[in-house]
Amino acid sequence: MNSSIRVAIVDDHAIVRQGLRTLLTTMGMDVVGEADSGISAVEIASQHQPNVMLLDIRMKNQDGISALPHIKAASPHTAVIMLTTYANPTYFSEAVRGGAAGYLLKDSEPDDIVHAIQSAATHSYLFDPQLLNQAMGQPTINIDGKSKQNTFEMKEDIPSVDEQLDLIDPLSDREIDVLKLLAQGLTNAGIAEDLQVSITTVKTHVSHILRKLDVNDRTQAALVAARLNLEA
């Protein structure tokens, strides 16, 4: 599988690019381009159409967050993984809204970076669980509103922003209210209290939301809300 994965590396530090290139070529991946700025990243995306791009955030001549939508426009099928030193929930949320397929820290284990690229190439989404929880203001919780252990990989695709906009249309006004509160990290009990309805009613709404958005759990639903910039 690795030999068919075409990767671009974007970082303004040559030593970082060299290290990543060595890692990825050793693993049999094809590094098709390198860049040191957001502007150059867009050019690389347009020219080489990589399967996956590793994208730094803080760079000269346009940062990664600002470049992200232009990269996606230039190469819609490229999965972009933010690879950064910044464990910043705001950056994380902006990256998710911009269409990033992953957000990893540069101190991640090499095997985790390789796994992230492999998963992104098959359209799975990977995010650092601690940052995900900070950005969403919640522990990972299941449909019953109970805490569960977070998982590193979201094994099913999250629909694209355009698909999400289509999917959200069937949601009722009350389901949208529930989704907004869910994205704030409220449990079912908290949502029930806020909306003055029963917990059973909330569970029903959450079940309908997951089905209509075509996602597997509340965390993925919260990511949809974040990418659509839904606000309570």
C-alpha positions as CSV (number, residue, x, y, z in Angstrom):
1,M,0.0,0.0,0.0
2,N,2.7,2.5,1.0
3,S,4.3,2.5,-2.5
4,S,1.2,3.9,-3.9
5,I,0.9,6.8,-1.4
6,R,2.1,10.1,-2.9
7,V,3.1,12.6,-0.2
8,A,4.0,16.3,-0.1
9,I,5.9,17.8,2.8
10,V,5.4,21.5,3.7
11,D,7.5,22.9,6.5
12,D,9.8,26.0,6.7
13,H,12.6,24.0,8.4
14,A,14.8,22.1,6.0
15,I,15.9,19.7,8.8
16,V,12.2,18.7,9.5
17,R,11.5,18.1,5.8
18,Q,14.7,16.0,5.5
19,G,13.7,13.9,8.5
20,L,10.2,13.3,7.2
21,R,11.4,12.6,3.7
22,T,13.8,10.0,5.1
23,L,11.1,8.4,7.2
24,L,8.5,8.2,4.5
25,T,10.8,7.0,1.7
26,T,12.1,4.3,4.1
27,M,8.5,3.2,4.6
28,G,8.1,3.0,0.8
29,M,6.1,6.1,0.2
30,D,6.7,8.5,-2.7
31,V,7.6,12.0,-1.6
32,V,6.4,14.0,-4.7
33,G,7.1,17.5,-3.5
34,E,8.4,19.8,-0.7
35,A,7.6,23.4,0.1
36,D,8.5,25.9,2.8
37,S,5.5,28.2,2.8
38,G,1.7,28.2,2.4
39,I,2.0,29.8,-1.0
40,S,4.4,27.1,-2.2
41,A,2.1,24.5,-0.7
42,V,-0.7,25.5,-3.0
43,E,1.6,25.3,-6.0
44,I,2.8,21.8,-5.0
45,A,-0.8,20.7,-4.5
46,S,-1.9,21.9,-7.9
47,Q,1.2,20.5,-9.7
48,H,1.5,17.1,-8.1
49,Q,-2.0,16.3,-6.7
50,P,-0.5,14.3,-3.8
51,N,-2.7,11.8,-1.9
52,V,-1.6,13.3,1.4
53,M,0.1,16.6,2.4
54,L,1.9,17.1,5.7
55,L,1.4,20.8,6.5
56,D,3.0,23.0,9.1
57,I,1.1,25.9,10.6
58,R,3.5,28.7,11.4
59,M,5.4,29.5,8.2
60,K,6.6,32.5,6.2
61,N,4.7,33.6,3.2
62,Q,1.3,32.4,4.4
63,D,0.7,30.1,7.3
64,G,-0.8,26.6,6.9
65,I,-4.2,27.4,8.3
66,S,-4.7,30.2,5.8
67,A,-3.3,28.1,2.9
68,L,-5.5,25.1,3.7
69,P,-8.7,26.1,1.8
70,H,-6.5,27.1,-1.2
71,I,-4.8,23.7,-1.1
72,K,-8.1,21.9,-1.0
73,A,-9.4,24.0,-3.9
74,A,-6.2,23.3,-5.9
75,S,-6.3,19.5,-5.2
76,P,-9.7,18.5,-3.7
77,H,-8.7,14.9,-3.2
78,T,-5.5,15.6,-1.2
79,A,-5.9,14.7,2.4
80,V,-4.1,17.4,4.5
81,I,-2.6,16.5,7.9
82,M,-1.5,19.4,10.0
83,L,1.8,18.6,11.6
84,T,2.8,21.2,14.1
85,T,4.4,22.1,17.4
86,Y,1.3,24.0,18.5
87,A,-1.1,22.1,20.8
88,N,-3.6,24.9,20.3
89,P,-7.3,24.1,20.4
90,T,-8.1,27.3,18.3
91,Y,-5.7,26.2,15.6
92,F,-7.2,22.7,15.8
93,S,-10.7,24.0,15.3
94,E,-9.7,26.2,12.4
95,A,-8.0,23.3,10.8
96,V,-11.1,21.1,11.1
97,R,-13.2,23.9,9.6
98,G,-10.8,24.2,6.8
99,G,-11.1,20.5,5.9
100,A,-8.0,19.0,7.5
101,A,-7.9,15.2,7.6
102,G,-5.7,15.2,10.7
103,Y,-3.9,17.2,13.3
104,L,-0.7,15.8,14.8
105,L,2.1,17.2,16.9
106,K,5.7,17.0,15.7
107,D,6.7,15.1,18.8
108,S,4.4,12.2,17.7
109,E,6.0,8.8,17.3
110,P,7.2,8.1,13.7
111,D,4.9,5.1,13.6
112,D,1.9,7.4,14.4
113,I,2.8,9.8,11.6
114,V,3.1,6.9,9.1
115,H,-0.2,5.5,10.4
116,A,-1.8,8.9,10.0
117,I,-0.7,9.1,6.4
118,Q,-1.9,5.6,5.6
119,S,-5.3,6.3,7.1
120,A,-5.7,9.7,5.5
121,A,-4.9,8.1,2.1
122,T,-7.9,5.8,2.6
123,H,-10.1,8.8,3.8
124,S,-10.0,8.1,7.5
125,Y,-9.7,11.1,9.8
126,L,-7.1,11.2,12.6
127,F,-6.8,13.8,15.4
128,D,-4.8,14.0,18.6
129,P,-7.4,13.0,21.2
130,Q,-6.4,15.5,23.8
131,L,-6.7,18.4,21.4
132,L,-10.0,17.0,20.1
133,N,-11.4,17.0,23.6
134,Q,-10.0,20.5,24.4
135,A,-11.4,22.0,21.2
136,M,-14.8,20.4,21.8
137,G,-14.7,21.1,25.5
138,Q,-15.7,17.6,26.3
139,P,-14.6,14.0,27.0
140,T,-15.5,11.6,24.2
141,I,-19.0,10.3,25.0
142,N,-21.3,7.8,23.5
143,I,-24.9,8.1,22.5
144,D,-26.0,7.5,26.1
145,G,-24.0,10.5,27.2
146,K,-21.5,8.4,29.2
147,S,-17.8,8.9,29.1
148,K,-15.7,6.4,27.1
149,Q,-12.1,6.1,26.2
150,N,-11.2,8.3,23.2
151,T,-9.8,6.6,20.1
152,F,-7.1,8.1,18.0
153,E,-8.6,7.2,14.6
154,M,-12.1,8.0,13.3
155,K,-12.5,4.8,11.3
156,E,-15.3,6.0,9.1
157,D,-15.2,9.0,6.8
158,I,-16.6,12.3,7.9
159,P,-18.6,13.8,5.1
160,S,-17.1,16.8,3.2
161,V,-18.4,20.3,4.1
162,D,-20.6,20.3,1.0
163,E,-22.0,16.9,1.9
164,Q,-22.6,18.1,5.5
165,L,-24.6,21.1,4.3
166,D,-26.8,18.7,2.4
167,L,-27.1,16.4,5.3
168,I,-28.0,19.1,7.8
169,D,-31.0,20.2,5.8
170,P,-33.2,17.3,7.1
171,L,-32.4,18.2,10.8
172,S,-35.3,19.7,12.6
173,D,-34.9,22.9,14.5
174,R,-34.9,21.0,17.8
175,E,-32.3,18.6,16.5
176,I,-30.1,21.5,15.5
177,D,-30.5,22.9,19.0
178,V,-29.4,19.5,20.4
179,L,-26.4,19.4,18.0
180,K,-25.2,22.8,19.1
181,L,-25.4,21.8,22.7
182,L,-23.8,18.5,22.0
183,A,-20.9,20.3,20.3
184,Q,-20.4,22.4,23.5
185,G,-19.8,19.1,25.4
186,L,-23.0,18.9,27.3
187,T,-24.1,15.4,28.3
188,N,-27.6,14.2,27.6
189,A,-28.7,15.2,31.1
190,G,-27.2,18.7,30.5
191,I,-29.0,19.0,27.2
192,A,-32.3,17.8,28.7
193,E,-32.0,20.4,31.4
194,D,-31.1,23.2,29.0
195,L,-34.0,22.4,26.7
196,Q,-36.4,21.4,29.4
197,V,-37.1,18.0,27.9
198,S,-36.6,14.4,29.1
199,I,-33.3,12.5,28.8
200,T,-35.1,9.9,26.7
201,T,-36.2,12.6,24.3
202,V,-32.6,13.9,24.0
203,K,-31.3,10.3,23.3
204,T,-33.9,10.0,20.5
205,H,-32.7,13.4,19.0
206,V,-29.1,12.3,19.3
207,S,-29.8,9.0,17.5
208,H,-31.6,10.9,14.7
209,I,-28.7,13.4,14.4
210,L,-26.1,10.7,14.1
211,R,-28.2,8.9,11.4
212,K,-29.0,12.0,9.4
213,L,-25.4,13.3,9.5
214,D,-24.1,9.8,8.6
215,V,-21.6,9.8,11.5
216,N,-20.8,7.1,14.1
217,D,-20.7,9.0,17.4
218,R,-21.1,12.3,19.2
219,T,-17.5,13.3,18.6
220,Q,-17.9,13.1,14.9
221,A,-21.2,15.0,15.1
222,A,-19.4,17.7,17.1
223,L,-16.8,17.9,14.3
224,V,-19.5,18.4,11.8
225,A,-20.9,21.2,13.9
226,A,-17.4,22.7,14.1
227,R,-16.8,22.5,10.4
228,L,-20.1,24.2,9.7
229,N,-19.4,26.8,12.4
230,L,-22.7,26.2,14.2
231,E,-23.0,28.4,17.2
232,A,-25.3,28.1,20.1
